[in-house]
Amino acid sequence: MQPSLTSLPQTQAFLARQPKMLIDGAWQDAISGATMPVRNPATAEVLCRVPSAQEIDVDRAVAAARKAFDDSAWSRTRPRDRQNLLWRLSDLIERDAQLLAELECVNNGKSATIARVMDVQLCIDFLRYMAGWATKIEGSSVDVSMPQMPNAHFHSFIRREAVGVVGAIVAWNFPLLLACWKLGPALATGCTVVLKPADETPLSALKLAELMAEAGYPDGVLNVVTGSGAIAGAALSRHPGVDKLTFTGSTEVGKLIGKAAMDSMTRVTLELGGKSPTIVLEDADPRIAAAGAAAAIFFNQGQVCCAGSRLYVHRKHFDNVVGEIASIADGMKLGNGLDPNVEMGPLISEKQQQRVFGYIEQGRQLGAHVACGGAQFGPGYFVKPTVMVDVDQKGPLVQEEIFGPVLVAMPFDDIDDAIRMANDSRYGLGASIWTNNLSAAHRMVPKIKSGSVWVNCHSALDPAMPFGGFKLSGIGREMGAAAIDNYTELKSVIMNV
């Protein structure tokens, strides 16, 4: 860490005490005693060590969650109480916003300043939105016919009940926010949770668990197991005691989790990869579109599932827009996210850094040209923001998720051509259209195969709007009323009275 950069004493104290897992209200080591390092990607230094859970530790966590769901006071908690607990938790997150932002920064590499105004604030807003749902989960009455019993009289209704024990596995790009996306509806509906944070980024999840205990949640309602995805994550995915799995991460891992869940018919929500197009129409303002496209790909170092990683620009504006984006990229300040002036931090790990460089080199070998960036920066896991042109629509740069600050740009001649190229992907998470012609935008929206379409903005997320993908970008939706559906089961009741 640079000597001129400081963090809160509370942040340093949290790291110094070597955080442990939370199982059934107790902070615990793995039974094996195994630990794993947690690194700062800006410096590659080891921040602390956390327990490395094995299958037996996951078993203990699931058992605790089951006990809390079936037998504890939590199972008898009323909607108003669940609402108030979520509000209390959101208040504590607001109180400790800077601490949580710094943990995200030193553990993930992102700017602490941006994490506070984006990641942490979105957590607060989302939990408060979900708190309101706790008192609005409804069933319905149905007047049934039952012709096979003509002389009977029936009272029939449909109940919506909490699904039970939730296994939540989150990615490393937005560790705190993704945890809250899953905890919010689970807690609002009355479920209990076993949370498995990403191998690389467990710290904010462990601090969140502390805040839940402070808020007054009973033991076992939230359990956090740290460890590798290959061991702890896999054990949670196939565990017969889990009623629902929710996962955010790569499509490849999501497929494995979905297959493992099927053996027990565990319900799943999978929010997976993306290769989202940004489409700039002929009438758009090139400078505004360029600024929007740059933000769409370079925010969070490009480590965003719905990042605007494919850029399609009308040929009339192509050179101007690409040149403007390259100028923005070249002017971005890279460095340690504790520096409030830093605009882009490092990638999450050396492995991810080398993966991104591998795609850039592969693109060069296939004839693509680097308009800017494409190089390493500093001692950490940095990649300079990169724009590549002369790329092949069918090639790996366009078809595969790079998950880094790499934009591939292509021109088009008419709207139908742009839609065809935008849909020419196995992913379908997000897309944006940049235009002053709302008639054209309305005609395009139904034709674009993605879960979200933004017009004159990108990655605009709100708690009330469902988020998820078409095709290989996933199953189910996070946020909005749809999230409540994913954490509940319907029960039909027919009474012959």
URCORDA-V940276 format. One record per run of one state. SS is the DSSP state (H for helix, E for strand, C for the rest). FROM is the first residue (numbers start at 1). LEN is the number of residues. If there is no record, write none. Layout:
# URCORDA-V940276
((SS/FROM/LEN) (SS/FROM/LEN))
This chain:
# URCORDA-V940276
((C/1/8) (H/9/8) (C/17/4) (E/21/3) (C/24/2) (E/26/3) (C/29/6) (E/35/5) (C/40/6) (E/46/6) (C/52/3) (H/55/16) (C/71/2) (H/73/4) (C/77/2) (H/79/17) (C/96/1) (H/97/12) (C/109/3) (H/112/22) (C/134/6) (E/140/3) (C/143/4) (H/147/3) (C/150/4) (E/154/9) (C/163/2) (E/165/5) (C/170/5) (H/175/15) (C/190/2) (E/192/5) (C/197/6) (H/203/13) (C/216/6) (E/222/3) (C/225/4) (H/229/9) (C/238/6) (E/244/5) (C/249/2) (H/251/12) (C/263/4) (E/267/5) (C/272/5) (E/277/4) (C/281/5) (H/286/17) (C/303/7) (E/310/5) (C/315/3) (H/318/13) (C/331/3) (E/334/1) (C/335/9) (E/344/1) (C/345/5) (H/350/16) (C/366/3) (E/369/4) (C/373/3) (E/376/2) (C/378/4) (E/382/2) (C/384/2) (E/386/4) (C/390/6) (H/396/4) (C/400/6) (E/406/7) (C/413/2) (H/415/9) (C/424/3) (E/427/2) (C/429/1) (E/430/5) (C/435/3) (H/438/8) (C/446/6) (E/452/4) (C/456/11) (E/467/1) (C/468/2) (E/470/2) (C/472/2) (E/474/2) (C/476/2) (E/478/1) (C/479/1) (H/480/7) (C/487/1) (E/488/9) (C/497/1))
